[in-house]
Amino acid sequence: MAVPERSAVPDSVADPAQEATGEDSMAAGPPVEPHELRPQRKLRLWQLAPIVILGALGSLMFAFPLAFEPGGSSGAVVSMLGFLLCGCAAGWGVMAARRVGHTWPGLPARGSGGRPDWRVVLCYAVVLCTLVVLAVWRIDRLRH
């Protein structure tokens, strides 16, 4: 049994017999599922672990002197160091999330060319400033 030879005509040239019947040359094969060639960008464990550990350590250092109010000025110093560690962990987390492509709610994606809404930015700034003022005020109250 002889195998018919394949013609030297490239696939991009349509077969006149198929055009006459209205068949599409792409519809003959199984459906093609599109998929992303690049790997998904997500935070890995080695990125998250130091952030979580630093945040937990800072939270404990910040919370215990505030909760138990130890005597002397060491409570305020430990609280302030804990507050700084919490701030470092939060900043580190934001930068790691930004690096893998996450954005803050209400803000445009990085590289999209969109401008952030000034009301959303103002809301984030007010919340952040309020938290910082309340934390510093509470630490200051430990000293008096």
Salt bridges, closest charged atoms under 4 A:
ASP11 OD1 - ARG6 NH2 3.15
GLU36 OE2 - ARG38 NE 2.95
GLU69 OE2 - ARG138 NH2 3.05
ASP117 OD2 - ARG119 NH2 3.09
